[in-house]
């Protein structure tokens, strides 16, 4: 799957799913994200989910994930 094949609905679903997951798992790692959510998306979507998680953490200062950076 190429990123350019994503629809706006695919991207919104990914962002929403990642945000909900992060809120429930504030100290979890990217690897745990992929293990928990990867099966809900195309097998090649891992880098996109990681990017969404990175962006979510950047937009939410003070999250425990930022302390690990």
Phi, psi and omega per residue, in radians:
X1 nan 2.304 3.075
X2 -1.699 2.500 3.140
X3 -0.962 -0.594 -3.118
X4 -1.170 -0.248 3.118
X5 -1.501 -0.149 3.119
X6 -1.158 2.547 3.026
X7 -1.723 2.836 3.052
X8 -0.981 -0.583 3.120
X9 -1.166 -0.686 3.086
X10 -1.059 -0.805 -3.112
X11 -1.162 -0.724 3.125
X12 -1.138 -0.714 3.099
X13 -1.075 -0.731 3.107
X14 -1.107 -0.834 -3.140
X15 -1.069 -0.752 -3.134
X16 -1.142 -0.768 -3.131
X17 -1.112 -0.765 3.134
X18 -1.139 -0.752 3.139
X19 -1.080 -0.787 3.125
X20 -1.097 -0.740 3.132
X21 -1.093 -0.791 -3.115
X22 -1.093 -0.703 3.136
X23 -1.093 -0.582 3.121
X24 -1.477 -0.336 -3.076
X25 -2.340 1.168 -3.010
X26 -1.108 -0.449 -3.095
X27 -1.857 0.138 -3.082
X28 -1.308 2.821 -3.103
X29 -1.700 2.959 3.073
X30 -1.053 -0.671 -3.138
X31 -1.108 -0.666 3.101
X32 -1.184 -0.613 3.065
X33 -1.039 -0.874 -3.113
X34 -1.102 -0.711 3.121
X35 -1.102 -0.672 -3.077
X36 -1.404 -0.660 -2.997
X37 -1.960 -0.289 -3.023
X38 -0.941 -0.629 -3.098
X39 -1.236 -0.224 3.134
X40 -1.481 -0.125 -3.062
X41 -2.256 3.002 3.076
X42 -0.964 2.495 -3.103
X43 -0.984 -0.466 -3.135
X44 -1.568 0.157 -3.028
X45 -1.508 -0.049 -3.103
X46 -0.904 -0.873 3.138
X47 -1.065 -0.589 3.124
X48 -1.192 -0.754 3.107
X49 -1.102 -0.708 3.100
X50 -1.082 -0.729 3.119
X51 -1.126 -0.690 3.107
X52 -1.126 -0.686 3.108
X53 -1.154 -0.765 3.111
X54 -1.009 -0.819 -3.120
X55 -1.131 -0.732 3.107
X56 -1.028 -0.810 -3.141
X57 -1.109 -0.649 3.101
X58 -1.146 -0.620 -3.100
X59 -1.430 -0.126 -3.110
X60 -2.189 1.405 -3.111
X61 -1.013 2.558 3.093
X62 1.513 0.038 3.108
X63 -1.222 2.575 3.135
X64 -0.997 -0.479 -3.127
X65 -1.130 -0.583 -3.140
X66 -1.197 -0.490 3.115
X67 -1.142 -0.408 -3.129
X68 -1.400 -0.235 -3.071
X69 -1.441 nan nan
